[in-house]
Amino acid sequence: MNYQKPPQAQRPQSGVDPQALRAGPPRLLCFNKPYGVLSQFTPEGRWQGLKDFIDVAGVYVAGRLDADSEGLLLLTDDGKLQARIADPRFKMEKTYWVQIEGVPQEAALEQLRRGLRLKDGMTQPARARRLETAPVLWPRDPPIRVRQNIPDCWIELIIREGRNRQVRRMTAAIGHPTLRLVRAAIGPYSLESLQPGEWKEVPRH
């Protein structure tokens, strides 16, 4: 399977129907979204857009990822698959590796597992565990801000929801602000060996 990182993608010409350009079965792309890139093709302000990395016509994001978060983003030209991935009703698990400030006690992780109250209501129970060693990742650009007198650690958090900035709000609610957030997997799809800015086409599960 070839990994591709186009230098500067070109969008379809105006007036061209992307669906008309599609040939063959529906497509599904896994993309390792770098920090500072929006989950949309058009750039906005200081943030880059997906058009700088992906030159595939007619694909759309299935499940967004904040500009200041990194990791797996799925794109497809199949509307039904897009809805199944993005809609919380289908409860597709999303796995995050989260670098947090401080070292949480088991009681704090248990709050995440039981569900906790945010401003927009209770979260669903999550799976949460502390990672004994940090995941092997690329350096972030820009690097996170580290305070010398405060330790940090990594946790794995698996949720089935997709509220706005939910993971960051959950870790803040237990007293451990998020320093870095990487989405490692969505359901059966994972980053594997993709580097930031790289994408690959994968078969549907």
Summary of the structure (lengths in Angstrom):
residues: 205
radius of gyration: 17.7
end to end distance: 16.4
largest distance: 57.7
contacts: 576
relative contact order: 0.24
helix: 17%
strand: 29%
